[in-house]
Amino acid sequence: MGGRAGLCLPEHDGGSPMCTVELKPRAIKDMRNLQRQDSSRIVDALERLQLDLAGDVKKLTNFTPEYRLRVGQFRVLFEI
């Protein structure tokens, strides 16, 4: 995905760490151009990411946004 996924905003309810994923317009446009199977895999990975930052997540150095989630051959860039 060339576009950035957007923000993963922490929700503070005292329970388990959850966040809300907000997609930027460019990320939505990029998702529409993908094959249905690929976009479905990315959406599934983003849903898991919301629950507990699960997945192949790596903190990037000297780069904004600060994190990336790898989903197969795709990289989803995001901030916390």
N, C-alpha and C positions, 0 to 999 in steps of 0.2 A: 504494500500500500504506500503510495507516495504521500498521501495526506496523513496528517496526524490524527490519531484516535481522539485525542482530547484529554480531558481531566478525569482522574479517578478521585473523587472527593470523599474523604472519610466521613462517615456518619457516626456521631457520638451519642450512643444510647446506653453506654455502660455495658453492653453485651459483647458479642463477638465482633471482631473487626470486619466491618462491611464498608463498601464504598459505592458510589454511584458513578457510572460511566456516562460521560457526555461526549457524543461524537461531534467533531467539527464538520462544517459543510463540505469541505474537501474530502474528508474521510468517507462521508456518505456517498459522494459522487464516485470515489474510487471503488467502494463496495458494489455499487450498481454495475460497474464495468467488469466485475469478476464473474466467473462461472458460479452458478448457484451452489454447487458443492463447496467451493472455496469460501464463498461468503458465509455459508452456513457454519463451516468449521470455525471461522473467525468469530461469528456471533456467539457460538457455544463457548469458545475460549474467553470471550469478554464477560459472559455470564458467570463463568467460574472465577474469573479475576475479581468480580464484584464481591464474591463471598469471602475470600481470604487471600487475595493476591496470589492465587495458585497459578501454576503453569511455568513455562520456561521464561522467567522474568530475569532480566539482567539490568543492573544499574550502569548507565553509561557515564563515561568520564569526559569532561570538557565538551558536553553536547546538551542542547536543549531541544526537545524534552529530555528529562533525566533518565527515563526507563524505556525498555523495549520488551515486548512480549513476542516470542517467536511462535508462529503457527504454521508449521510446514515450511514452505518456501517464502512465506510472508513475514514481515516484521511490523508490529503495531507499536508505534511510539506513543508514550503517554507520560503524564506528570501526576504527582500525588500532591 
